[in-house]
């Protein structure tokens, strides 16, 4: 099998660690606007913003990123991922039946992405549930996750050469925006330059249905004294209107509206943007100090650890 056989449907779900599960569960439900769904264990909380089993999973632990899951096109694509990691000497672990049942997933494997230490999960089918019930924000889907690392270029190359990701745009020395091919959205994964010596989660994104959702969110967050750390603004790369804010642990979350989409064939070449504020926000805004400052990446001893 070849890397070209690794084909994705979408970013499947993101698992986060939070310091107080009950407090954060309430925040993600009432403030972010996700729908909570029953969990098989009191040690985790499941949320969705789609008709799928879950989009966000919360566990209790040092605040940050626990796992990133990717939904593959087929069992053949999953086998191609397994073969690629094995060819690199990276352990690939089958996810156990109890975990699969709790996550509503039919078949999955986990491996550690070596440049950041992030646990990646790759699965095929996920259970559908009754139609997603919109709360106060018309969230269309889980959009993307961005990590930062001192090995930014190494991470970018690993994602391209071994996991069949494609770069949509780069901001020089700052970040590369990548899509899980052939998913059309401008990016489902971003690799930014770390300010320190350790890889970190920078933010998790939710795409909303209307630009008015951004305005309503701005006022709702202000009413609840939720720190707003960047925006509203517009990214010149993806063309998205954005708003970033903090959860109770200081993890950075984003609402965004609008995003460029790519065809599977005949896509444009990646663009290079200069290292400047205007390359991150067309409107000239600047992120606050707390933007992306909290986000420990959990490093399990083995890929299959929950």
N, C-alpha and C positions, 0 to 999 in steps of 0.2 A: 504493500500500500504506500501511497505517496502523500505528502503534506496537502496536495490539492484535493485529496479525498476527505479532508477535514472540513466539513461544511456545517454551518450553524443555522438555527432558527432565530435565536435571540439570546439576550442576557436573561437567564432563567430566574434566578433570585439572588439576593444578597443577604448573608447572615452577619449580623452585628452583635458585638458584645457590649453590654451596658452595665453600669454599676448597680442600678436598682431596677429590677425587671418590672415591678408593679408600676413604679413612677414612669418609666419610659413607655410601657405599654399604653398607659393612659394618654401620654403625649402623642404617640404615633396614631392613636385612634381619634382623639378629640381635636388636636391641633393640626396635625398633618392631614388627617382626613382619610386614613386607611381603614379598611374594614377588618375587624378581628375575626378570625375563624378558629374553631376548636383545635386544640393541640393535644397530642397524645401523651404529653408529659408536662408537669407543672414547671419544669426547668426551662421551658421555652415558650415564646409567644409568637403566633403566626398571624400575618397580615397580608391583605391583598389589595391591589388596585386594578384588578382585571378579573376575568372569569376563571382564572386558574387557581390551583390549590393554595399557593402563596407566592408573594413577591418579596416580602421581607420576613426574616426570622430573627427574633431577638433571643439572646442567651445572656446569662449573668456572668460578668467577668470584667477584666480591665477594658475600659471603653475603646472600641475600635472595630477592626474588620476581622471576622472569624473565617469567612469563606465566601467565594464567588462561584456561582453555579451557571453553567452554560447549557442551553438546550440544543441538542444536535439534530440534524435533519433525519438521521436514520441510524440503525444499528451498524451499518457499514462505516458511517462517519465516526461513531463511537469507537469502533475497532481501530480505525486509523489513528485516533488520538492515543489509544492504548499502545499501539505499535510504535508511534513516534516517541513517546516518553520512554518506552522500554529500550529503544535503539540508543537513547542517550544515557542509559543506566539509571533512570529515575524510577523509583518505585511507583507502581500503580496499584491501588487497592480497590477491590470491589466493595461497594457500600452494602452493609448488612441489611437483612430483611426488616429488622425493627426500625432502623433509620429510614429506609425506603417507605415503609408504611406510614410513618409519622409525617413524611414530607409529600406523600401522595405521588411518589415517583416509581416507575416500573423497574428501571435498571440504571445504575449509575456507577461511575468510578471516580476516585479522587487521586490527585497527585499534587506535589508541591512545585509551584513555578519557581525555578531556582534562583532567579536574580532578585526577587523581592521576598521570597519565603511565603508567599500567599498560597493558601490551600485553594485549589481549583477543583470544582466538581463538574463532571460532564454527564448528562443524562439524555434519555430519548423522550419518553412520553411522561406527561404529568397529568394527574387527574383534573378534569374540569368539575366545577361545582355550579351551583345555581348562579344566575346572573349577578354580577357585582353591583352592589347598592351604593350609589354615590352619596356621600355625606354632604359636606359644604363645598368641596373643591372637585371639579370635574377632572380628576386625574385620568389620563388616557392609558398610561402604562409606566412601569419602571423603565427609566431611560438609560442611565449609564452609571458607572463607578469610575472614579479617578484615584489613582495612587501616586505617591511621589517616592522617588528613590534616588540615592546618589549614583546609581548605575543606570541612569535613565536611558542612555543609548543602548546598553546591553539588554535591558528589558524590552525596548522597542524591537530590537533585532530578533530576540527570542520569539516574541509574539508573531512576527512576520515569517521568520524562517521555519519555525517549528509548529505553530498553531494556526497558520493561514489567516492571520489578521491583515488588514489593509490600512495604510495610513491615508487619512482624508486631508489633513492639514497639520502643519507644525508652526509653533511660535518659537523662533530661534532661541535655543538654550533654555526654554521654559517648559514646553509641553508638546506631546504628540497626541493627536486625536485619532483613534483607530476604530474600525468597524469589524465586527465578527462576520466574515464573508460567508454567504452572500446577503446577509441582512442589510437592508438598504440605508438605514439611518447613518448620518454623518459620523457618529461615534457611539459605541456602547462601552468603550474602555478608553481611558486616558492615562498617559504616563508622563508625570511631571517631574521637574528637577527638585529634589529634596533640599531643604534649607539646612538640615542637620546630617548626621551620619547614618541614620536608620530609615528604612522604607516606612511609609505611613499611608494610611487612608487619608485622602484629601476631602472627598465628598461623594455623596450618593444623590442621584438625580431622579425626579419624578416629572414626566412630561404631562402638561395639562392641555385641556381641549380648547380653551378660549383665552385670549389675551386678558379678558376681564378677570379670569381666575388669578392672574398675577396681581392685579390691583386689589381685588378683594382679600387676597392672602396678605398683602402688605398691611392693610388696615387691621385684619384679624390678629396678625402677629404683634402689631403694636399694642392692641388692646390687652393682649395677654403677656405683655412685657417680654416677648421672645426676642433675643438679640438678632438683629439683621446685620449681616456682615459684608454684604456686597449686593448692590443693585437697589432698585430695578435698573437694568441696563440691557444692552444687546451685544452678543458675541458676533464679531465680524466673520469668524470662521464658519460656524454652523448656522448663523443668521437667527439664532434663538434669542428671545427676550427672556431674561433670567431674574431670579431673586434667590439669594442665599441666606440661610438662617441657621441657628444652632439648636440642637436638641438639649435635653437637660444635662447631659455630660459634656457638652461642648462639641459634639460631632457635627460636622457641617452637612446640611441638606440643601437641596436646590429644587425649586420649581422652575420649569422652563416651558415656553410656548414656541412652537415652530422649529423645524430643523430640516436642513437640506437632506434629500434622499438621492441615492446613487443607483444606477442600473447595474445589473450583474455584468453586462458586457458594455463596452464603450464608455466606461467611467472616465472622468477627467483625472489628470495627474494631481498629486498632492501639491498644495501651495505652501510657500514659505512666507511667514509674516515676521516682521522685524520685532526685536525685543523692545516693546514699547507699551504703555498703558492702552493706547488706542487699538492694539492688537488683541486685547482682552475685552475691551468695552468700547464700542463705537461712540458711546455717549461720554467717554472720558472719565468714568468713575474709577475709584480705587478701592480695593478690598480692605476691610478693617484688619487690625492686628490678629484677631482671634480666628480669622478665616483659615480653615484647614490645619489648625494647630493641635487638635486632639484627634488621635486615630491610630492607636497601637495595632500592628498587624500580628495576630496570633500565629505562632509558629509551632504547630503540633510536632511531636517527635516522629510520628508516622502519618502518612497522608490520610489514612482512614479514620483517625481519631475524630470523634464528634465535637 
